[in-house]
Amino acid sequence: MNHVPASPDQVIAANFLASYTWFQRHNPACTVRAVGSMVCAHASGSLTDFNVALPDAERPLPDPFSESFRRNCAAVRDFFAQQRVPFSCWIPGRPEAPVAADLGFSGRLVYTGQYLELRNARFAPTAGLTVRRVASLEDLEAFADLIAIGWSMPPEAYRAFFSAQAACLLTPGAAKQFFLGLAGGRPACCMELFGQAGAKVAGIYYVTTHPDFRRQGFAAALQSQVLRLALSQGRETAVVVSEPDECRLLGRLGFVDCSPWFEYIQAPDFAGGV
């Protein structure tokens, strides 16, 4: 196994890969396969958000302008064409990266990798929010309904997918920990904290706030409480790949911007590139 220096970008990439492929690695009906310098994960069923390709974190992060990366993208497209599913291909880059068509994809979105030494965190007030870890099927349904607001599939698809993973997801020691923030007894926001056993790094994912509860400080309050928990669990670092609004919020909590991340999307064009 190659040794890769643990730069912030590499730490983000390793946690992102482990979190985004966790469900598929726990489900024998799913597939996780190395394709060149990328790892492809295919989720069976209708939840297409878990058909992804990400950099192999045991290797140096790819140069998105290199010819070898173009070949890897072609191999990734071929892999998912055989599955006949749409998918996303994620890579960290420089301030710029190839446009989608140059790599044979349908579209491209831009995010920001962020990194925080937890000892330097600036925690937000609790804002009257009650936080609890998802520990039941009822909580899983509430979590699914919240993330469907910001993601691409209907809540029924997330409910079915999470219910099928409940045996491992609801285990107290699971690497994936889902949290709900409740205001007035109602689910107002949610997030995931991902950290593998013995690791010092925690990742933040699935941050979503219900429209009825936005602009009240609940997302910052939820993340602050969960990051305090991560610190108490022995985590030293937190990482995230953020959309612009979340990027600004996490900056107020002390997160530092790292490299941009590019999500290349392949729509249902099963013949390959466009």
Backbone as CSV, one residue per row, in Angstrom:
resi,resn,N_x,N_y,N_z,CA_x,CA_y,CA_z,C_x,C_y,C_z
1,MET,0.850,-1.184,0.000,0.000,0.000,0.000,0.887,1.235,0.000
2,ASN,0.624,2.189,-0.886,1.454,3.376,-0.990,1.220,4.306,0.193
3,HIS,2.303,4.948,0.637,2.174,5.942,1.700,1.962,7.306,1.058
4,VAL,0.916,8.023,1.491,0.621,9.346,0.975,0.660,10.323,2.139
5,PRO,1.442,11.403,2.037,1.486,12.377,3.136,0.090,12.899,3.465
6,ALA,-0.182,13.065,4.749,-1.531,13.422,5.194,-1.723,14.935,5.156
7,SER,-1.731,15.500,3.950,-2.067,16.905,3.799,-3.559,17.079,4.095
8,PRO,-4.010,18.308,4.412,-5.453,18.497,4.620,-6.304,17.973,3.466
9,ASP,-5.875,18.203,2.232,-6.659,17.714,1.094,-6.734,16.191,1.085
10,GLN,-5.628,15.531,1.445,-5.622,14.072,1.471,-6.502,13.548,2.612
11,VAL,-6.489,14.236,3.746,-7.331,13.836,4.877,-8.806,13.966,4.494
12,ILE,-9.160,15.071,3.844,-10.541,15.262,3.380,-10.924,14.146,2.422
13,ALA,-10.043,13.847,1.460,-10.344,12.829,0.461,-10.540,11.457,1.095
14,ALA,-9.718,11.115,2.085,-9.821,9.798,2.722,-11.132,9.655,3.475
15,ASN,-11.529,10.690,4.226,-12.783,10.611,4.973,-13.981,10.622,4.032
16,PHE,-13.912,11.433,2.997,-14.993,11.523,2.014,-15.209,10.162,1.355
17,LEU,-14.128,9.526,0.944,-14.241,8.210,0.309,-14.826,7.183,1.273
18,ALA,-14.326,7.151,2.504,-14.805,6.159,3.471,-16.278,6.364,3.790
19,SER,-16.698,7.613,3.940,-18.099,7.891,4.252,-19.012,7.574,3.085
20,TYR,-18.604,8.007,1.886,-19.487,7.892,0.734,-19.619,6.455,0.244
21,THR,-18.712,5.576,0.632,-18.804,4.167,0.217,-19.159,3.243,1.376
22,TRP,-19.460,3.805,2.541,-19.714,2.991,3.732,-20.927,2.094,3.542
23,PHE,-22.015,2.630,3.041,-23.211,1.809,2.833,-22.936,0.663,1.875
24,GLN,-22.270,0.973,0.758,-22.029,-0.068,-0.235,-21.120,-1.173,0.301
25,ARG,-20.175,-0.816,1.142,-19.262,-1.826,1.708,-19.970,-2.718,2.728
26,HIS,-21.090,-2.268,3.266,-21.841,-3.052,4.236,-23.013,-3.802,3.606
27,ASN,-23.164,-3.709,2.311,-24.310,-4.325,1.639,-23.800,-5.239,0.532
28,PRO,-23.957,-6.554,0.662,-23.433,-7.470,-0.352,-24.082,-7.318,-1.715
29,ALA,-25.230,-6.635,-1.778,-25.877,-6.411,-3.072,-25.254,-5.246,-3.833
30,CYS,-24.360,-4.498,-3.180,-23.712,-3.345,-3.800,-22.292,-3.711,-4.240
31,THR,-21.665,-2.800,-4.988,-20.342,-3.049,-5.540,-19.420,-1.887,-5.221
32,VAL,-18.203,-2.187,-4.772,-17.143,-1.195,-4.623,-15.925,-1.751,-5.349
33,ARG,-15.402,-0.970,-6.312,-14.323,-1.508,-7.153,-13.338,-0.396,-7.497
34,ALA,-12.043,-0.707,-7.426,-11.012,0.225,-7.874,-10.994,0.258,-9.392
35,VAL,-11.007,1.452,-9.954,-10.931,1.654,-11.396,-9.825,2.675,-11.634
36,GLY,-8.633,2.189,-11.967,-7.496,3.081,-12.087,-7.207,3.724,-10.748
37,SER,-7.097,5.055,-10.729,-6.837,5.773,-9.478,-8.122,6.199,-8.789
38,MET,-9.279,5.704,-9.261,-10.564,6.037,-8.678,-11.182,4.800,-8.041
39,VAL,-12.124,5.030,-7.127,-12.912,3.949,-6.538,-14.361,4.178,-6.926
40,CYS,-14.963,3.185,-7.565,-16.357,3.263,-7.995,-17.229,2.486,-7.020
41,ALA,-18.327,3.093,-6.610,-19.279,2.445,-5.708,-20.654,2.506,-6.340
42,HIS,-21.275,1.334,-6.473,-22.600,1.229,-7.084,-23.569,0.686,-6.050
43,ALA,-24.667,1.422,-5.819,-25.703,1.001,-4.882,-26.863,0.400,-5.652
44,SER,-27.267,-0.799,-5.257,-28.426,-1.411,-5.892,-29.685,-0.679,-5.469
45,GLY,-30.743,-0.820,-6.244,-32.005,-0.171,-5.912,-32.134,1.170,-6.600
46,SER,-33.052,1.990,-6.112,-33.409,3.214,-6.820,-32.686,4.453,-6.321
47,LEU,-31.837,4.338,-5.298,-31.214,5.520,-4.727,-29.919,5.830,-5.475
48,THR,-30.018,6.643,-6.511,-28.883,6.881,-7.395,-27.821,7.778,-6.785
49,ASP,-28.098,8.441,-5.660,-27.099,9.300,-5.035,-25.870,8.513,-4.586
50,PHE,-25.965,7.212,-4.459,-24.843,6.418,-3.982,-24.135,5.677,-5.109
51,ASN,-24.296,6.138,-6.332,-23.494,5.680,-7.461,-22.429,6.746,-7.682
52,VAL,-21.232,6.485,-7.184,-20.209,7.527,-7.134,-18.840,6.968,-7.496
53,ALA,-17.987,7.868,-7.946,-16.569,7.576,-8.129,-15.785,8.654,-7.399
54,LEU,-14.804,8.228,-6.600,-13.973,9.151,-5.826,-12.516,8.727,-5.910
55,PRO,-11.602,9.663,-5.646,-10.180,9.301,-5.710,-9.817,8.246,-4.668
56,ASP,-8.951,7.328,-5.071,-8.387,6.355,-4.142,-7.455,7.107,-3.195
57,ALA,-7.843,7.219,-1.933,-7.101,8.042,-0.978,-5.751,7.444,-0.609
58,GLU,-5.469,6.212,-1.032,-4.160,5.615,-0.780,-3.156,6.014,-1.852
59,ARG,-3.603,6.775,-2.835,-2.719,7.232,-3.908,-2.645,8.759,-3.872
60,PRO,-1.628,9.336,-4.527,-1.628,10.795,-4.673,-2.907,11.250,-5.383
61,LEU,-3.455,12.378,-4.972,-4.682,12.863,-5.586,-4.438,13.172,-7.062
62,PRO,-5.415,12.882,-7.923,-5.187,12.997,-9.371,-5.074,14.439,-9.836
63,ASP,-4.354,14.616,-10.921,-4.300,15.893,-11.628,-5.435,15.885,-12.645
64,PRO,-6.469,16.725,-12.453,-7.637,16.644,-13.339,-7.338,17.020,-14.786
65,PHE,-6.170,17.619,-15.055,-5.821,17.984,-16.431,-4.916,16.946,-17.096
66,SER,-4.555,15.900,-16.374,-3.607,14.932,-16.925,-4.305,13.952,-17.871
67,GLU,-3.510,13.393,-18.752,-4.041,12.400,-19.687,-4.435,11.126,-18.953
68,SER,-3.683,10.770,-17.903,-4.030,9.560,-17.154,-5.386,9.721,-16.472
69,PHE,-5.706,10.931,-15.987,-7.008,11.125,-15.363,-8.122,11.047,-16.408
70,ARG,-7.887,11.538,-17.602,-8.887,11.406,-18.664,-9.175,9.928,-18.952
71,ARG,-8.113,9.115,-18.953,-8.320,7.682,-19.161,-9.111,7.082,-18.004
72,ASN,-8.807,7.515,-16.785,-9.564,7.030,-15.628,-11.036,7.400,-15.732
73,CYS,-11.323,8.623,-16.177,-12.716,9.051,-16.331,-13.438,8.182,-17.356
74,ALA,-12.753,7.855,-18.434,-13.370,6.980,-19.442,-13.670,5.605,-18.849
75,ALA,-12.744,5.081,-18.037,-12.975,3.781,-17.408,-14.119,3.849,-16.397
76,VAL,-14.215,4.952,-15.663,-15.318,5.140,-14.722,-16.647,5.192,-15.469
77,ARG,-16.699,5.922,-16.575,-17.942,5.996,-17.352,-18.333,4.618,-17.876
78,ASP,-17.341,3.846,-18.310,-17.636,2.493,-18.799,-18.198,1.621,-17.677
79,PHE,-17.626,1.746,-16.473,-18.103,0.940,-15.347,-19.578,1.218,-15.079
80,PHE,-19.964,2.486,-14.996,-21.351,2.802,-14.669,-22.282,2.595,-15.858
81,ALA,-21.760,2.682,-17.074,-22.590,2.360,-18.236,-23.036,0.899,-18.186
82,GLN,-22.146,0.022,-17.700,-22.516,-1.391,-17.554,-23.605,-1.576,-16.502
83,GLN,-23.619,-0.694,-15.484,-24.666,-0.763,-14.456,-25.962,-0.085,-14.917
84,ARG,-25.856,0.728,-15.972,-26.990,1.474,-16.527,-27.612,2.391,-15.467
85,VAL,-26.757,3.170,-14.821,-27.222,4.121,-13.809,-26.499,5.450,-13.998
86,PRO,-27.162,6.562,-13.652,-26.446,7.837,-13.575,-25.507,7.820,-12.381
87,PHE,-24.504,8.702,-12.381,-23.544,8.702,-11.284,-22.862,10.057,-11.195
88,SER,-22.107,10.240,-10.099,-21.283,11.428,-9.911,-19.833,11.002,-9.733
89,CYS,-18.931,11.797,-10.289,-17.493,11.570,-10.142,-16.912,12.794,-9.433
90,TRP,-16.322,12.589,-8.261,-15.838,13.679,-7.425,-14.310,13.725,-7.449
91,ILE,-13.750,14.936,-7.607,-12.301,15.077,-7.510,-11.963,16.428,-6.877
92,PRO,-10.899,16.463,-6.066,-10.369,17.754,-5.635,-9.511,18.323,-6.751
93,GLY,-9.447,19.642,-6.849,-8.672,20.224,-7.931,-7.919,21.458,-7.514
94,ARG,-7.483,22.169,-8.498,-6.900,23.478,-8.305,-8.026,24.497,-8.432
95,PRO,-7.723,25.785,-8.474,-8.823,26.741,-8.639,-9.672,26.473,-9.874
96,GLU,-9.111,25.775,-10.846,-9.883,25.417,-12.031,-9.758,23.915,-12.289
97,ALA,-10.668,23.392,-13.083,-10.656,21.991,-13.507,-11.341,21.936,-14.859
98,PRO,-11.147,20.855,-15.608,-11.761,20.778,-16.932,-13.279,20.938,-16.879
99,VAL,-13.837,21.517,-17.919,-15.288,21.582,-18.027,-15.811,20.169,-18.236
100,ALA,-17.089,19.988,-17.954,-17.655,18.637,-17.967,-17.483,17.937,-19.305
101,ALA,-17.759,18.643,-20.389,-17.708,18.004,-21.701,-16.308,17.511,-22.049
102,ASP,-15.277,18.194,-21.545,-13.906,17.784,-21.843,-13.562,16.427,-21.247
103,LEU,-14.269,16.037,-20.168,-14.035,14.739,-19.553,-15.140,13.736,-19.877
104,GLY,-16.071,14.141,-20.724,-17.127,13.221,-21.143,-18.313,13.152,-20.216
105,PHE,-18.510,14.192,-19.367,-19.630,14.203,-18.426,-20.701,15.203,-18.854
106,SER,-21.855,15.106,-18.200,-22.998,15.935,-18.561,-22.981,17.298,-17.883
107,GLY,-22.420,17.380,-16.676,-22.439,18.634,-15.937,-21.377,18.639,-14.859
108,ARG,-21.194,19.816,-14.236,-20.172,19.970,-13.205,-20.655,20.945,-12.145
109,LEU,-20.462,20.586,-10.872,-20.749,21.461,-9.748,-19.469,21.672,-8.958
110,VAL,-19.383,22.815,-8.259,-18.164,23.163,-7.539,-18.470,23.311,-6.051
111,TYR,-17.625,22.714,-5.217,-17.731,22.775,-3.765,-16.374,23.193,-3.202
112,THR,-16.271,23.255,-1.878,-15.011,23.605,-1.227,-14.703,22.608,-0.123
113,GLY,-13.498,22.052,-0.140,-13.043,21.236,0.975,-12.668,22.138,2.139
114,GLN,-13.071,21.747,3.361,-12.757,22.540,4.548,-12.211,21.636,5.656
115,TYR,-11.376,22.229,6.507,-10.586,21.471,7.476,-10.539,22.261,8.778
116,LEU,-10.689,21.566,9.903,-10.693,22.231,11.209,-9.942,21.391,12.221
117,GLU,-8.963,22.002,12.887,-8.395,21.403,14.088,-9.379,21.695,15.220
118,LEU,-9.973,20.656,15.794,-11.086,20.848,16.717,-10.710,21.678,17.943
119,ARG,-9.450,21.680,18.314,-9.051,22.511,19.455,-9.208,23.997,19.141
120,ASN,-9.325,24.331,17.832,-9.472,25.731,17.425,-10.916,26.087,17.070
121,ALA,-11.842,25.191,17.335,-13.234,25.432,16.941,-13.836,26.608,17.703
122,ARG,-14.695,27.354,17.019,-15.475,28.426,17.632,-16.935,27.967,17.637
123,PHE,-17.399,27.462,18.758,-18.723,26.851,18.822,-19.811,27.916,18.909
124,ALA,-20.921,27.655,18.222,-22.062,28.566,18.215,-22.965,28.279,19.413
125,PRO,-23.819,29.248,19.815,-24.797,28.996,20.884,-25.763,27.874,20.494
126,THR,-26.390,27.289,21.495,-27.288,26.157,21.244,-28.576,26.568,20.549
127,ALA,-28.975,27.831,20.621,-30.130,28.370,19.891,-31.427,27.639,20.214
128,GLY,-31.554,27.110,21.440,-32.793,26.437,21.821,-33.038,25.128,21.101
129,LEU,-31.978,24.508,20.606,-32.096,23.280,19.830,-31.786,22.073,20.704
130,THR,-32.601,21.022,20.580,-32.333,19.751,21.238,-31.737,18.802,20.205
131,VAL,-30.598,18.218,20.519,-29.895,17.347,19.575,-29.915,15.924,20.091
132,ARG,-30.247,14.982,19.216,-30.165,13.570,19.598,-29.661,12.754,18.412
133,ARG,-28.970,11.678,18.739,-28.509,10.768,17.701,-29.670,9.910,17.211
134,VAL,-29.699,9.664,15.921,-30.715,8.793,15.329,-30.497,7.381,15.856
135,ALA,-31.538,6.833,16.511,-31.377,5.529,17.164,-32.567,4.623,16.937
136,SER,-33.491,4.983,16.037,-34.683,4.171,15.807,-35.114,4.328,14.358
137,LEU,-35.977,3.429,13.910,-36.515,3.536,12.552,-37.321,4.819,12.377
138,GLU,-38.012,5.233,13.431,-38.765,6.485,13.354,-37.833,7.675,13.130
139,ASP,-36.713,7.683,13.851,-35.732,8.745,13.651,-35.137,8.686,12.243
140,LEU,-34.885,7.473,11.746,-34.345,7.331,10.393,-35.294,7.916,9.359
141,GLU,-36.600,7.706,9.546,-37.575,8.268,8.616,-37.549,9.790,8.661
142,ALA,-37.444,10.356,9.859,-37.368,11.811,9.974,-36.105,12.341,9.308
143,PHE,-34.995,11.626,9.476,-33.735,12.002,8.844,-33.872,11.943,7.325
144,ALA,-34.470,10.860,6.817,-34.661,10.704,5.378,-35.510,11.825,4.808
145,ASP,-36.572,12.187,5.506,-37.449,13.251,5.020,-36.716,14.589,4.952
146,LEU,-35.818,14.837,5.904,-35.065,16.088,5.895,-34.065,16.137,4.746
147,ILE,-33.261,15.084,4.569,-32.232,15.187,3.537,-32.829,15.171,2.141
148,ALA,-34.027,14.623,1.980,-34.675,14.653,0.665,-34.943,16.082,0.213
149,ILE,-35.025,17.019,1.173,-35.255,18.422,0.824,-34.102,18.962,-0.012
150,GLY,-32.891,18.568,0.332,-31.728,19.124,-0.340,-31.064,18.208,-1.343
151,TRP,-31.483,16.945,-1.425,-30.856,16.008,-2.327,-31.775,15.714,-3.501
152,SER,-31.435,14.730,-4.294,-32.074,14.596,-5.605,-33.198,13.579,-5.667
153,MET,-33.422,12.801,-4.606,-34.402,11.723,-4.669,-35.557,12.010,-3.712
154,PRO,-36.727,11.394,-3.937,-37.863,11.601,-3.036,-37.619,10.919,-1.685
155,PRO,-38.321,11.370,-0.636,-38.074,10.809,0.698,-38.306,9.310,0.773
156,GLU,-39.231,8.775,-0.020,-39.503,7.334,0.024,-38.257,6.527,-0.348
157,ALA,-37.462,7.041,-1.300,-36.253,6.322,-1.708,-35.230,6.289,-0.573
158,TYR,-35.060,7.419,0.122,-34.126,7.452,1.252,-34.632,6.599,2.402
159,ARG,-35.924,6.659,2.671,-36.483,5.830,3.747,-36.205,4.355,3.488
160,ALA,-36.480,3.903,2.270,-36.284,2.487,1.939,-34.808,2.107,2.048
161,PHE,-33.931,2.977,1.548,-32.506,2.665,1.560,-31.978,2.590,2.984
162,PHE,-32.291,3.595,3.805,-31.796,3.608,5.178,-32.388,2.470,6.001
163,SER,-33.655,2.155,5.774,-34.272,1.050,6.511,-33.554,-0.254,6.223
164,ALA,-33.140,-0.439,4.964,-32.426,-1.668,4.601,-31.058,-1.754,5.269
165,GLN,-30.485,-0.596,5.650,-29.175,-0.563,6.305,-29.282,-0.405,7.818
166,ALA,-30.506,-0.452,8.372,-30.715,-0.084,9.773,-29.896,-0.947,10.728
167,ALA,-29.728,-2.231,10.432,-29.038,-3.134,11.365,-27.624,-2.656,11.656
168,CYS,-26.913,-2.171,10.632,-25.552,-1.681,10.874,-25.548,-0.194,11.195
169,LEU,-26.486,0.565,10.632,-26.491,2.012,10.837,-26.845,2.392,12.266
170,LEU,-27.745,1.644,12.891,-28.203,1.978,14.233,-27.370,1.318,15.331
171,THR,-26.311,0.617,14.953,-25.399,0.035,15.939,-24.675,1.158,16.681
172,PRO,-24.612,1.110,18.013,-23.990,2.220,18.762,-22.589,2.578,18.287
173,GLY,-21.796,1.597,17.888,-20.424,1.880,17.483,-20.233,2.119,16.007
174,ALA,-21.312,2.337,15.253,-21.206,2.531,13.804,-20.377,3.769,13.481
175,ALA,-19.600,3.679,12.399,-18.806,4.836,11.970,-19.699,5.985,11.535
176,LYS,-20.835,5.654,10.938,-21.815,6.674,10.565,-22.720,6.954,11.755
177,GLN,-22.758,8.208,12.162,-23.653,8.626,13.230,-24.553,9.737,12.674
178,PHE,-25.851,9.475,12.620,-26.819,10.472,12.166,-27.379,11.217,13.371
179,PHE,-27.629,12.518,13.189,-28.159,13.346,14.269,-29.334,14.179,13.773
180,LEU,-30.302,14.360,14.670,-31.435,15.250,14.431,-31.349,16.419,15.409
181,GLY,-31.684,17.608,14.908,-31.869,18.763,15.766,-33.348,19.082,15.825
182,LEU,-33.897,19.141,17.035,-35.335,19.344,17.210,-35.612,20.713,17.832
183,ALA,-36.593,21.406,17.256,-37.038,22.699,17.777,-38.539,22.615,17.996
184,GLY,-38.961,22.849,19.231,-40.378,22.715,19.538,-40.893,21.309,19.308
185,GLY,-39.998,20.311,19.460,-40.382,18.916,19.266,-40.407,18.461,17.823
186,ARG,-40.140,19.358,16.879,-40.157,19.002,15.454,-38.735,18.851,14.922
187,PRO,-38.496,17.892,14.001,-37.183,17.804,13.367,-36.920,19.060,12.541
188,ALA,-35.925,19.834,12.952,-35.618,21.097,12.275,-34.412,20.982,11.353
189,CYS,-33.446,20.132,11.704,-32.233,20.008,10.906,-31.585,18.662,11.210
190,CYS,-30.610,18.305,10.389,-29.945,17.015,10.567,-28.521,17.098,10.044
191,MET,-27.720,16.103,10.403,-26.364,15.986,9.884,-25.830,14.594,10.180
192,GLU,-24.753,14.245,9.490,-24.001,13.019,9.764,-22.627,13.382,10.302
193,LEU,-22.166,12.613,11.274,-20.777,12.654,11.722,-20.173,11.302,11.372
194,PHE,-19.110,11.314,10.564,-18.493,10.057,10.149,-17.077,9.981,10.687
195,GLY,-16.795,8.911,11.429,-15.450,8.688,11.932,-15.219,7.214,12.182
196,GLN,-14.212,6.663,11.547,-13.919,5.244,11.721,-13.262,4.984,13.071
197,ALA,-13.427,3.780,13.569,-12.891,3.416,14.885,-11.394,3.668,14.934
198,GLY,-10.973,4.354,15.973,-9.555,4.616,16.158,-9.010,5.785,15.379
199,ALA,-9.787,6.329,14.452,-9.321,7.457,13.650,-9.514,8.756,14.419
200,LYS,-8.688,9.729,14.112,-8.752,11.030,14.774,-9.551,12.050,13.965
201,VAL,-10.088,11.616,12.826,-10.761,12.530,11.905,-12.253,12.251,11.892
202,ALA,-13.048,13.312,11.923,-14.501,13.213,11.803,-14.943,14.022,10.587
203,GLY,-15.851,13.457,9.805,-16.382,14.157,8.637,-17.810,14.590,8.876
204,ILE,-18.173,15.724,8.306,-19.531,16.263,8.388,-20.206,16.098,7.031
205,TYR,-21.402,15.501,7.042,-22.148,15.271,5.806,-23.641,15.444,6.078
206,TYR,-24.410,15.518,4.997,-25.883,15.535,5.076,-26.460,16.711,5.867
207,VAL,-25.775,17.819,5.953,-26.316,18.944,6.722,-27.512,19.531,5.974
208,THR,-28.677,19.492,6.596,-29.912,19.978,5.969,-30.791,20.623,7.032
209,THR,-31.403,21.744,6.671,-32.352,22.415,7.555,-33.702,22.512,6.861
210,HIS,-34.769,22.171,7.576,-36.124,22.290,7.030,-36.417,23.759,6.725
211,PRO,-37.102,24.049,5.614,-37.384,25.452,5.262,-38.063,26.244,6.374
212,ASP,-38.881,25.596,7.200,-39.574,26.313,8.283,-38.618,26.810,9.366
213,PHE,-37.389,26.286,9.383,-36.473,26.587,10.489,-35.175,27.239,10.032
214,ARG,-35.143,27.721,8.801,-33.913,28.321,8.308,-33.714,29.729,8.856
215,ARG,-32.447,30.158,8.847,-32.050,31.506,9.281,-32.357,31.757,10.760
216,GLN,-32.283,30.683,11.545,-32.480,30.816,12.989,-31.276,30.302,13.784
217,GLY,-30.194,29.986,13.078,-28.983,29.529,13.746,-28.976,28.056,14.100
218,PHE,-29.960,27.299,13.599,-30.058,25.902,14.023,-28.947,25.030,13.427
219,ALA,-28.582,25.258,12.165,-27.533,24.426,11.555,-26.211,24.608,12.293
220,ALA,-25.870,25.858,12.612,-24.630,26.108,13.348,-24.689,25.497,14.743
221,ALA,-25.864,25.591,15.397,-26.017,25.015,16.735,-25.871,23.505,16.703
222,LEU,-26.488,22.855,15.704,-26.390,21.397,15.580,-24.951,20.974,15.352
223,GLN,-24.286,21.615,14.394,-22.913,21.224,14.089,-21.990,21.488,15.280
224,SER,-22.224,22.558,16.001,-21.396,22.843,17.178,-21.548,21.749,18.227
225,GLN,-22.787,21.350,18.495,-22.995,20.316,19.512,-22.379,18.987,19.090
226,VAL,-22.510,18.654,17.814,-21.966,17.378,17.346,-20.439,17.427,17.303
227,LEU,-19.870,18.570,16.946,-18.408,18.685,16.969,-17.858,18.609,18.392
228,ARG,-18.602,19.129,19.364,-18.198,18.953,20.763,-18.176,17.464,21.120
229,LEU,-19.179,16.728,20.634,-19.220,15.290,20.856,-18.016,14.619,20.213
230,ALA,-17.697,15.009,18.972,-16.540,14.428,18.287,-15.266,14.665,19.089
231,LEU,-15.125,15.852,19.639,-13.955,16.168,20.453,-13.905,15.271,21.689
232,SER,-15.073,15.039,22.295,-15.117,14.184,23.485,-14.832,12.724,23.136
233,GLN,-15.053,12.342,21.876,-14.778,10.978,21.420,-13.315,10.780,21.034
234,GLY,-12.510,11.811,21.161,-11.095,11.705,20.828,-10.741,12.135,19.431
235,ARG,-11.680,12.712,18.688,-11.372,13.222,17.356,-10.574,14.514,17.499
236,GLU,-9.641,14.700,16.595,-8.797,15.893,16.641,-9.068,16.842,15.484
237,THR,-9.621,16.299,14.405,-9.804,17.070,13.181,-11.202,16.820,12.632
238,ALA,-11.797,17.846,12.039,-13.068,17.695,11.340,-12.877,18.160,9.903
239,VAL,-13.540,17.476,8.967,-13.434,17.811,7.549,-14.819,17.806,6.930
240,VAL,-14.940,18.502,5.805,-16.227,18.598,5.125,-15.969,19.047,3.690
241,VAL,-16.877,18.683,2.789,-16.904,19.227,1.434,-18.202,20.010,1.328
242,SER,-18.087,21.334,1.188,-19.213,22.231,1.442,-19.737,22.913,0.187
243,GLU,-21.048,23.134,0.181,-21.668,24.056,-0.751,-21.396,25.484,-0.272
244,PRO,-21.588,26.508,-1.140,-21.212,27.883,-0.758,-21.844,28.369,0.537
245,ASP,-23.148,28.152,0.746,-23.785,28.640,1.967,-23.208,27.961,3.202
246,GLU,-23.039,26.639,3.125,-22.484,25.907,4.268,-21.025,26.290,4.495
247,CYS,-20.319,26.585,3.408,-18.915,26.980,3.512,-18.770,28.235,4.362
248,ARG,-19.635,29.217,4.141,-19.582,30.444,4.928,-19.935,30.171,6.388
249,LEU,-20.953,29.333,6.611,-21.350,29.003,7.984,-20.207,28.327,8.726
250,LEU,-19.574,27.353,8.101,-18.506,26.618,8.773,-17.266,27.473,8.967
251,GLY,-17.078,28.453,8.103,-15.990,29.389,8.313,-16.139,30.126,9.630
252,ARG,-17.385,30.414,10.016,-17.614,31.096,11.295,-17.316,30.177,12.479
253,LEU,-17.361,28.856,12.242,-17.032,27.908,13.311,-15.534,27.599,13.376
254,GLY,-14.773,28.149,12.430,-13.326,27.976,12.462,-12.750,27.136,11.340
255,PHE,-13.597,26.573,10.471,-13.090,25.767,9.363,-12.292,26.640,8.388
256,VAL,-11.235,26.059,7.846,-10.361,26.738,6.891,-10.579,26.124,5.510
257,ASP,-10.683,26.960,4.493,-10.873,26.474,3.129,-9.612,25.794,2.614
258,CYS,-9.807,24.658,1.939,-8.720,23.947,1.267,-9.005,23.969,-0.235
259,SER,-8.721,22.898,-0.933,-8.925,22.875,-2.377,-10.406,22.815,-2.734
260,PRO,-10.765,23.357,-3.886,-12.130,23.126,-4.371,-12.311,21.656,-4.741
261,TRP,-13.540,21.209,-4.680,-13.917,19.879,-5.154,-14.904,20.050,-6.298
262,PHE,-14.774,19.187,-7.296,-15.630,19.245,-8.478,-16.426,17.947,-8.568
263,GLU,-17.741,18.096,-8.666,-18.617,16.946,-8.861,-19.020,16.909,-10.334
264,TYR,-18.518,15.913,-11.039,-18.891,15.708,-12.438,-20.073,14.746,-12.482
265,ILE,-21.106,15.140,-13.185,-22.346,14.389,-13.198,-22.531,13.737,-14.556
266,GLN,-22.923,12.470,-14.532,-23.289,11.782,-15.755,-24.773,11.442,-15.696
267,ALA,-25.549,12.124,-16.491,-26.989,11.887,-16.569,-27.248,10.543,-17.228
268,PRO,-28.516,10.092,-17.286,-28.809,8.752,-17.853,-28.525,8.661,-19.336
269,ASP,-27.248,8.782,-19.703,-26.785,8.600,-21.074,-25.868,7.391,-21.038
270,PHE,-26.456,6.200,-21.134,-25.709,4.980,-20.820,-24.720,4.580,-21.906
271,ALA,-24.690,5.343,-22.984,-23.731,5.030,-24.023,-22.339,5.569,-23.687
272,GLY,-22.251,6.414,-22.672,-20.950,6.946,-22.304,-20.975,8.456,-22.268
273,GLY,-19.944,9.098,-22.790,-19.800,10.538,-22.688,-20.709,11.303,-23.624
274,VAL,-20.658,12.654,-23.487,-21.481,13.510,-24.331,-20.598,14.260,-25.309
